[in-house]
């Protein structure tokens, strides 16, 4: 495994997270939260919608989003 300049092994962090997100939900990882800039929302939907079976949702920061996140993770 190659190392990047900060000493962290490649294939960890963002690379691994993107790979896991791209595989969709599993028994170990049934939920995910990805934060993207507004101008990347369309690309995120195109990239992840199939794997997550159309469950990709947009949340705008605020009280309503916080309530929705709490509701989703309570189950």
C-alpha positions in Angstrom: 0.0 0.0 0.0 1.5 3.3 -1.0 1.7 6.2 1.4 0.7 9.8 0.7 2.7 12.8 1.9 1.0 13.0 5.3 1.9 9.4 6.0 -1.6 8.0 5.7 -2.0 4.8 3.6 -3.6 5.2 0.2 -7.0 3.6 -0.1 -8.1 5.0 3.3 -10.3 7.9 4.0 -12.0 9.5 1.0 -11.1 6.7 -1.5 -12.5 4.0 0.8 -15.6 6.1 1.7 -16.4 6.7 -2.0 -16.0 3.0 -2.7 -18.4 2.1 0.1 -20.9 4.7 -0.9 -20.7 3.4 -4.5 -21.6 -0.1 -3.3 -24.9 1.1 -1.7 -26.4 -0.1 1.6 -25.3 -3.3 3.2 -26.0 -5.0 6.5 -22.9 -3.4 8.1 -23.5 0.0 6.5 -27.3 0.6 6.0 -27.1 4.4 6.0 -24.7 7.0 4.8 -24.4 10.8 5.0 -22.5 12.6 2.2 -22.1 16.4 2.2 -21.6 18.0 -1.2 -21.7 21.5 -2.5 -24.9 22.6 -4.1 -23.3 22.6 -7.6 -22.4 18.9 -7.2 -25.9 17.7 -6.2 -26.8 16.5 -9.7 -23.5 14.6 -10.1 -24.0 13.0 -6.7 -27.5 11.9 -7.6 -26.3 10.4 -10.9 -23.4 8.6 -9.2 -25.2 7.2 -6.2 -29.0 6.9 -7.0 -28.8 3.4 -8.6 -26.7 1.9 -5.8 -28.9 3.4 -3.1 -32.1 2.5 -4.9 -33.3 6.0 -5.3 -33.0 6.8 -1.6 -30.6 9.7 -2.1 -32.2 12.8 -0.5 -31.2 16.4 -0.3 -31.3 18.1 3.1 -30.8 21.8 3.4 -29.0 22.8 6.7 -31.4 23.9 9.4 -33.8 22.6 12.1 -35.9 20.5 9.6 -32.8 18.7 8.3 -31.6 18.0 11.9 -35.0 16.5 12.8 -34.9 14.4 9.6 -31.4 13.1 10.3 -32.4 12.2 13.9 -35.5 10.4 12.6 -33.5 8.4 10.1 -30.8 7.3 12.5 -33.2 6.4 15.4 -34.6 3.5 13.4 
